[in-house]
Amino acid sequence: MQVSDTSELSLSQPLESDIESSRQIRQKSADSRLRKMKEELEKAKNESKKYRDLFIRERADAENLVKAKDREIASIRKSANSSLMKNFLQVLDSMDSAIQSSDGNRGIIPIRDQALSILATSGLEPIKAVGETFNPYLHEVIATTTDGEEGKVVVEVQKGYKLNGDVLRYAKVIVSKR
């Protein structure tokens, strides 16, 4: 029986070595496929990150464009009436002249006040001048006088106006200077 034991052994040895060899080949193949899959996963992650970043940038650009358009529209709305208002200031100046020229024209005062009230709803407001400290951003000096307190507006020659907070026309004034 010993003879047959050796032949059994020699038959089983190649079988075990073949199994081991086959297992190693399958392991290498599995490792290779796993490596490839990991590389593909990494590529997919990188591409996904790239597209996500691109999406975020594009969305931010779109939001910035919307905000810029909103600012532009607000600016246009704010100044849309400026030329109309500038032309209407001539009518207000004529009313002021009529009020100052004679006492018989006192009926114009309520009309002027009504017109100013309507224009105020569109953002027009008169600039305060007489008694105020001279402000070069609101007042235009056309003359100086020695009467009154230093640096104060003494006389308003022509009214100034703001439209939505921006100067539409500077107040023409006479300022006290010593």
Secondary structure, DSSP 4 states (H G I P E B T S, - for coil): -HHHHHHHHHHHHHHHHHHHHHHHHHHHHHHHHHHHHHHHHHHHHHHHHHHHHHHHHHHHHHHHHHHHHHHHHHHHHHHTTHHHHHHHHHHHHHHHHHHHH-GGGTTHHHHHHHHHHHHHTTTEEEPP-TTSBP-TTTEEEEEEESSSSTTBEEEEEE--EEETTEEEEPEEEEEE--
